[in-house]
Amino acid sequence: MANTNFPLIFERSKEGRTSYSFPELDVPETDLDSEFEDMYVRQEAPDLPEISELEIMRHYTALSNRNYGVDSGFYPLGSCTMKYNPKINEDVARLPGFSHIHPLQDEKSVQGAMEMMYDLQQALGEITGMHKVSLQPSAGAQGEWTGLMMIRAYHEANGDYNRTQVVVPDSAHGTNPASAKVAGFDAVTVKTNEHGLVDLEDLKRVVTEETAALMLTNPNTLGLFETEILEMAEVIHGVGGKLYYDGANLNAIMGYTRPGDMGFDVVHLNLHKTFTGPHGGGGPGSGPVGVSDELAAFLPKPLLVKQDNEYRFNYDRPQSIGRVKPYYGNFGINLRAYTYIRTMGAEGLKKVSEYAVLNANYMMRKLEKEYVLPYPQHCKHEFVLSGKKQKKLGVRTLDIAKRLLDYGYHPPTIYFPLNVEEALMVEPTETEAKETLDGFVDTMLTISDEAKNDPELVQEAPHNTIVKRMDETTAARKPILRYQRENNNR
């Protein structure tokens, strides 16, 4: 085990210490143009720390040991699918033929990379039941916006300028109504019924001739499969609207059903979630979008196509919504997803869904003994508990999450979805072993016992982490966003 007791002192500079010696100058010195020198050359030496290589290595290694990642522990972050990233993905991404190329190279010199991208488009189209796919969007939220812009372009191409509303369930990801707004639509809320599913009657009530689309996640944010999805598709299509699929939860249904078979017209996928690209820390992401045949003309350009056994980028797309990202998408993440799909194969991806659903239901049934389960039917890949029983004892869901840190676990998503009081959203993913699931379950049950017998212990958690609980109000209103050097106002 690595030594985590190395003191994290940020001011370590001592005059005269060095970690690297530059080689002697071996090219002739040149007098620079004075104007150039004034503009581009420092007049004073930079104020850099003087520190040994050993101290640098210990400092950053100690920092890394204080970090938490999916490679170091269980990460049950509901809705975010924080699962293991196979290392073969990293090996392939570092192959020189992929890592040493540039998007501005002539197409004939990167045919192999373009073939990979084309094959990935085809695979994602097959997995989702979509006619055409673009790899351009660089995140799920950008994929949402791209899909909605295509829906908007479709309606306007048909002379239908009155489609101003997008229907969004009250349990949707927060990016759904935000994306609708950015795309120029008004978000209209449809209610969730007592079973945690879209209320079909309320959907019929809110849908009008102004409805451009319904944005839906299936399984939904509560981890439940929308059993009336075909009826919903009929309602939306009946008024001329389109059905948009938020692909965040695709890892629960791969190999068993496809959004296209449910009646969806547009799909975005999170390759950094379902397809094992690295995830977290603000990126990197990839949110490809697939569409049905009648929306294909509006895909971002250029569109990668295969013609006469060669691959090329087609810019001649007059109805396209245009480019949504520089170059052609997040190539490295797309490559990792491609590697994952080829490694797993069709049967392997089906097993992903099976084990994700099995693990989630196993944990849910174990935890419903002590935590309120608002929707008791079988879940898919994730489930939502409520900590309102513990709240009556003075222990909030936030306290439970902080106490989990003392036991070495990353907390699940809390207080989301918003329509569940004191929500705890747990997603075990398919990659975790039964022993890991049991350990987390036992810890959650222990914390429930602590809430009954020693609530202050939970209320004051965490007790043994490097950083204790912060003042949430001050942190939100007066955040310190950059490092402030001692005795210096920089």
C-alpha positions in Angstrom: 0.0 0.0 0.0 1.3 3.4 -0.9 2.3 5.8 1.9 -0.3 8.5 2.2 1.3 10.1 5.2 3.6 12.2 3.1 2.8 15.8 4.1 1.0 17.9 1.4 2.9 21.1 1.9 2.6 23.2 -1.2 5.3 25.7 -0.4 8.4 23.4 -0.8 10.7 25.7 -2.8 14.3 26.0 -1.4 16.9 28.2 -3.1 19.5 26.1 -5.0 17.5 22.9 -5.3 17.0 21.6 -8.8 15.2 18.6 -10.4 16.5 19.0 -14.0 19.5 20.4 -15.7 19.2 21.7 -19.2 21.9 20.8 -21.7 24.4 23.4 -22.7 23.4 25.6 -25.7 24.7 23.8 -28.8 23.3 26.2 -31.5 24.5 29.7 -32.4 23.0 32.6 -30.5 20.9 35.0 -32.5 20.0 38.6 -32.0 16.2 38.9 -32.0 14.4 41.8 -33.6 13.8 44.3 -30.7 10.0 44.5 -31.5 9.7 40.7 -31.5 11.7 40.5 -28.3 9.5 43.1 -26.5 6.4 41.2 -27.5 7.3 37.6 -27.0 10.4 37.3 -24.7 10.2 37.5 -20.9 12.2 40.4 -19.6 12.5 38.7 -16.2 13.1 35.1 -15.3 9.8 33.3 -14.4 9.2 32.8 -10.7 9.4 29.0 -10.7 9.8 26.8 -7.6 13.2 25.3 -6.9 12.6 21.8 -5.8 14.2 18.3 -6.2 12.8 15.6 -8.5 12.2 13.3 -5.5 10.1 15.9 -3.7 8.1 16.5 -6.9 7.4 12.8 -7.3 6.4 12.3 -3.7 4.1 15.4 -3.8 2.2 14.3 -6.9 2.1 10.6 -5.9 0.7 11.7 -2.5 -2.0 13.8 -4.3 -3.0 10.8 -6.5 -3.3 8.5 -3.4 -5.8 11.0 -1.9 -7.9 10.9 -5.1 -10.8 8.4 -5.6 -11.4 6.8 -8.9 -13.1 3.8 -10.4 -9.7 1.9 -10.5 -9.3 2.3 -6.7 -12.8 1.6 -5.4 -16.5 1.0 -5.9 -18.2 4.0 -7.5 -22.0 3.6 -7.3 -22.8 7.0 -8.8 -26.4 6.5 -10.1 -27.2 7.8 -13.6 -23.5 8.4 -14.3 -22.4 4.8 -15.0 -19.0 5.0 -13.4 -17.7 1.6 -14.4 -14.3 0.0 -15.1 -12.5 1.2 -18.2 -10.7 -1.8 -19.8 -7.0 -1.2 -20.2 -7.0 -2.7 -23.7 -8.9 0.5 -24.7 -5.9 2.5 -23.6 -3.4 0.3 -25.4 -5.3 0.7 -28.7 -5.7 4.4 -28.2 -2.0 4.8 -27.9 -1.1 2.9 -31.1 1.0 5.3 -33.3 -1.3 4.9 -36.2 -4.1 6.5 -34.1 -2.2 8.7 -31.7 0.2 10.3 -34.1 -2.2 11.5 -36.8 -3.9 14.9 -37.2 -7.4 15.7 -38.4 -6.1 18.0 -41.1 -4.2 15.3 -42.8 -5.3 14.3 -46.3 -8.1 11.8 -46.2 -6.1 9.3 -48.2 -3.4 9.2 -45.5 -5.8 8.4 -42.6 -8.1 5.8 -44.3 -7.5 3.4 -41.4 -8.8 5.9 -38.8 -11.7 6.8 -41.0 -12.6 3.1 -41.4 -12.7 2.8 -37.6 -15.0 5.8 -37.3 -17.2 4.5 -40.1 -17.4 1.0 -38.5 -18.3 2.6 -35.1 -21.1 4.6 -36.8 -22.4 1.4 -38.2 -22.2 -0.5 -34.9 -23.9 2.3 -33.0 -26.6 2.4 -35.6 -27.2 -1.3 -35.3 -27.2 -1.2 -31.5 -29.7 1.6 -31.4 -31.8 0.8 -34.5 -31.0 4.2 -36.1 -30.5 4.7 -39.8 -27.5 7.1 -39.7 -25.1 8.2 -37.0 -22.8 11.2 -36.5 -19.8 11.0 -34.1 -19.3 14.8 -33.8 -20.9 15.8 -30.5 -18.4 15.7 -27.7 -20.7 15.2 -24.7 -24.2 13.9 -23.8 -25.6 17.3 -23.4 -24.2 18.5 -26.7 -25.7 15.4 -28.2 -29.1 16.4 -26.8 -28.8 19.9 -28.3 -27.7 18.5 -31.6 -30.7 16.1 -31.7 -33.1 18.9 -30.9 -31.6 21.2 -33.5 -32.1 18.5 -36.1 -35.8 18.1 -35.0 -36.2 21.8 -35.2 -34.6 21.8 -38.7 -36.9 19.0 -39.8 -40.1 20.9 -38.7 -38.9 24.1 -40.3 -38.0 22.3 -43.6 -41.7 21.2 -43.7 -42.8 24.8 -43.2 -44.0 24.0 -39.6 -42.7 26.9 -37.6 -45.2 26.6 -34.7 -43.4 23.7 -33.0 -42.2 25.6 -30.0 -42.5 23.1 -27.2 -40.5 20.0 -26.0 -42.2 17.7 -23.5 -39.9 16.5 -20.6 -40.8 14.2 -17.7 -40.5 15.6 -14.2 -37.8 12.9 -13.4 -35.6 13.8 -16.4 -31.9 14.6 -16.4 -31.5 18.3 -15.7 -29.8 18.7 -19.1 -33.0 17.8 -20.9 -35.0 21.0 -20.2 -31.7 23.0 -20.5 -30.9 21.6 -23.9 -34.5 22.3 -25.0 -34.2 25.9 -24.0 -30.8 26.4 -25.7 -32.2 24.9 -28.8 -35.0 27.5 -28.8 -37.9 25.5 -27.3 -40.0 25.9 -24.2 -39.9 22.9 -21.9 -43.3 21.4 -20.9 -43.3 19.0 -17.9 -45.2 15.7 -18.0 -45.9 14.1 -14.6 -44.7 10.8 -13.3 -47.4 8.4 -12.0 -47.5 6.4 -8.8 -45.4 3.7 -10.5 -42.5 6.0 -11.4 -43.4 6.0 -15.1 -44.6 8.7 -17.4 -48.3 9.4 -16.8 -49.8 8.6 -20.2 -53.0 10.5 -19.5 -51.0 13.6 -18.5 -48.9 13.2 -21.6 -52.1 13.3 -23.7 -53.1 16.4 -21.9 -49.9 18.4 -22.4 -49.3 17.4 -26.0 -50.5 19.9 -28.6 -49.9 20.9 -32.2 -47.1 23.0 -30.8 -45.2 19.9 -29.6 -41.9 19.4 -31.4 -40.7 16.4 -29.5 -40.8 14.3 -26.3 -37.4 13.8 -24.6 -37.3 10.5 -22.8 -34.9 8.3 -21.0 -35.8 4.6 -21.1 -35.2 3.0 -18.7 -36.0 6.3 -16.9 -34.0 8.2 -14.3 -35.6 6.1 -11.6 -34.1 3.0 -13.2 -37.6 1.8 -14.4 -38.5 0.7 -17.9 -41.3 2.7 -19.5 -43.9 -0.1 -20.2 -46.2 2.2 -22.3 -43.5 3.5 -24.6 -45.2 2.4 -27.8 -48.4 4.2 -26.7 -46.3 7.3 -25.9 -44.7 7.1 -29.4 -48.2 6.9 -30.9 -49.3 10.0 -29.0 -46.3 12.1 -30.1 -46.3 10.9 -33.7 -50.0 11.4 -33.8 -49.6 15.2 -33.5 -46.6 15.3 -35.8 -43.9 15.5 -33.1 -40.7 13.5 -32.8 -39.5 11.1 -30.1 -36.0 11.9 -28.6 -34.1 9.2 -26.7 -31.6 10.3 -24.0 -29.2 7.4 -24.2 -27.7 7.7 -20.8 -29.2 4.4 -19.7 -28.6 2.3 -22.8 -26.4 -0.1 -20.7 -29.6 -1.6 -19.3 -31.2 -2.7 -22.6 -28.4 -3.4 -25.1 -29.0 -6.7 -27.0 -32.6 -6.9 -25.8 -34.3 -3.9 -27.4 -33.4 -0.8 -29.3 -34.7 2.8 -29.2 -35.5 2.6 -32.9 -37.7 -0.4 -32.2 -39.6 1.6 -29.6 -40.4 4.4 -32.1 -37.7 6.9 -31.3 -36.6 9.2 -34.1 -33.3 10.6 -32.5 -30.9 9.0 -30.1 -27.8 10.4 -28.4 -25.3 8.0 -26.6 -22.8 8.6 -23.9 -19.7 6.7 -25.1 -17.9 7.8 -21.9 -20.5 5.9 -19.9 -22.1 2.8 -21.6 -19.1 2.2 -23.8 -16.3 2.6 -21.1 -14.6 5.7 -22.1 -13.0 7.5 -19.2 -15.6 9.6 -17.3 -15.5 12.4 -14.8 -13.5 15.5 -14.0 -15.4 17.4 -16.7 -14.5 15.1 -19.5 -13.5 13.8 -21.9 -16.9 13.0 -23.4 -18.5 11.8 -26.6 -22.2 12.0 -27.4 -22.8 10.6 -30.9 -26.3 11.1 -32.3 -28.3 8.6 -34.4 -31.4 9.4 -36.4 -34.1 7.7 -38.4 -34.1 7.9 -42.2 -36.3 11.0 -42.5 -34.0 13.1 -40.2 -30.7 11.9 -41.8 -30.4 14.9 -44.1 -30.1 17.2 -41.0 -27.1 15.5 -39.4 -24.1 17.6 -38.7 -21.6 17.9 -41.5 -19.3 16.6 -42.7 -20.8 13.1 -42.6 -18.3 10.2 -42.9 -19.3 8.0 -45.8 -17.9 5.0 -47.7 -17.8 5.3 -51.5 -16.0 3.0 -53.9 -14.2 1.2 -51.1 -12.8 4.5 -49.8 -13.8 6.7 -46.9 -14.4 10.4 -47.2 -16.1 13.3 -45.4 -19.2 14.5 -47.3 -19.7 18.3 -46.9 -22.3 18.5 -49.6 -25.3 18.5 -47.3 -27.5 21.5 -47.8 -30.0 20.7 -45.1 -27.4 19.9 -42.4 -27.5 21.9 -39.2 -23.8 22.4 -39.7 -20.7 21.5 -37.7 -21.2 21.2 -34.0 -17.6 20.5 -33.0 -14.2 21.2 -34.4 -13.0 18.5 -36.7 -14.9 15.2 -36.4 -15.6 14.3 -32.8 -13.6 13.2 -29.8 -11.5 10.7 -31.7 -9.8 9.1 -28.6 -13.0 8.3 -26.8 -14.6 7.1 -30.0 -11.7 4.8 -30.5 -12.0 3.4 -27.0 -15.7 2.7 -27.5 -14.9 1.0 -30.8 -12.4 -1.2 -29.0 -14.9 -2.1 -26.3 -17.6 -3.0 -28.8 -15.3 -5.2 -30.9 -13.9 -6.8 -27.7 -17.3 -7.6 -26.3 -19.2 -8.6 -29.5 -23.0 -8.8 -29.7 -23.3 -11.5 -27.0 -20.9 -9.7 -24.7 -22.9 -6.4 -24.9 -26.1 -8.4 -24.1 -24.3 -9.8 -21.1 -23.5 -6.3 -20.0 -27.2 -5.5 -19.8 -28.0 -8.8 -18.0 -25.4 -8.3 -15.2 -26.1 -4.6 -14.8 -29.8 -5.4 -14.2 -29.0 -8.4 -12.0 -26.6 -6.4 -9.8 -29.0 -3.5 -9.3 -31.9 -5.7 -8.3 -29.8 -7.8 -6.0 -28.6 -4.7 -4.1 -32.1 -3.1 -4.1 -33.7 -6.1 -2.5 -31.0 -6.2 0.2 -31.3 -2.5 1.0 -35.1 -2.2 1.0 -35.1 -3.8 4.5 -33.7 -0.6 6.0 -34.3 2.1 3.4 -37.6 3.2 1.9 -38.0 2.0 -1.7 -40.6 4.3 -3.3 -41.1 2.1 -6.4 -40.9 -1.5 -5.4 -41.1 -3.1 -8.9 -38.0 -4.7 -10.5 -35.5 -2.1 -11.6 -33.1 -2.0 -14.5 -29.5 -0.9 -14.1 -30.0 1.4 -11.2 -32.5 2.1 -8.4 -33.5 5.0 -6.2 -33.9 4.7 -2.4 -35.3 7.3 0.0 -33.6 8.2 3.3 -36.8 9.7 4.7 -36.9 7.0 7.4 -33.5 8.0 8.6 -34.4 11.7 8.3 -37.0 11.2 11.0 -34.1 10.2 13.2 -32.3 13.4 12.4 -30.0 11.9 9.8 -30.2 13.3 6.3 -29.3 11.7 3.0 -26.3 14.0 2.9 -25.1 12.6 6.3 -25.4 9.1 5.0 -23.3 10.0 2.0 -20.6 11.6 4.2 -20.5 8.6 6.5 -19.9 6.3 3.5 -16.6 8.2 3.1 -15.4 7.0 6.5 -15.9 3.4 5.2 -13.9 4.1 2.1 -16.8 4.2 -0.4 -17.7 6.9 -2.9 -21.3 7.9 -2.2 -24.1 7.3 -4.7 -25.9 10.2 -6.3 -28.0 12.0 -3.7 -31.1 14.3 -3.9 -31.8 13.2 -7.5 -34.2 12.6 -9.1 -35.9 15.6 -7.5 -39.3 13.9 -7.3 -38.0 11.4 -4.6 -37.6 12.8 -1.1 -34.1 12.3 0.3 -33.1 10.4 -2.8 -30.2 7.9 -2.9 -29.6 6.8 -6.5 -27.4 3.7 -6.7 -25.9 2.1 -9.9 -23.6 -0.8 -9.3 -22.8 -1.4 -13.0 -22.1 -4.8 -14.5 -18.4 -4.8 -13.8 -18.6 -5.2 -10.0 -18.2 -8.6 -8.1 -20.8 -9.9 -5.7 -18.3 -9.4 -2.8 -18.1 -5.7 -3.6 -21.8 -5.4 -3.7 -22.2 -7.2 -0.4 -19.6 -5.0 1.2 -21.4 -1.8 0.2 -24.8 -3.2 1.2 -23.4 -4.2 4.7 -22.0 -0.7 5.1 -25.3 0.9 4.2 -27.1 -1.3 6.7 -24.5 -0.4 9.3 -25.0 3.3 8.7 -28.8 2.7 9.1 -28.1 1.1 12.5 -25.9 4.1 13.5 -28.7 6.5 12.6 -30.9 4.7 15.1 -28.4 4.2 17.9 -25.9 7.1 17.5 -27.2 9.7 15.1 -24.6 12.3 16.0 -21.9 9.9 14.7 -23.5 10.1 11.2 -24.4 13.8 11.4 -20.8 14.8 12.0 -19.3 12.5 9.4 -16.8 12.2 7.8 -14.4 11.6 10.6 -11.3 10.1 9.0 -11.0 11.8 5.6 -8.2 14.3 4.7 -10.8 17.1 4.4 -13.7 17.3 6.8 -17.2 18.5 6.0 -17.2 22.0 4.6 -19.6 24.8 5.3 -21.9 24.2 2.4 -23.4 27.7 2.4 -20.1 29.5 2.5 -18.6 27.2 -0.1 -21.5 27.9 -2.5 -21.6 31.7 -2.0 -17.9 32.5 -1.4 -15.9 29.8 -3.3 -12.1 30.1 -3.5 -11.4 29.1 -7.0 -7.7 29.3 -7.3 -4.6 28.6 -5.2 -3.4 31.6 -3.1 0.2 31.5 -2.4 1.3 32.3 1.2 2.1 36.0 1.8 1.2 36.8 -1.7 -1.9 38.2 -3.2 -1.5 36.6 -6.7 
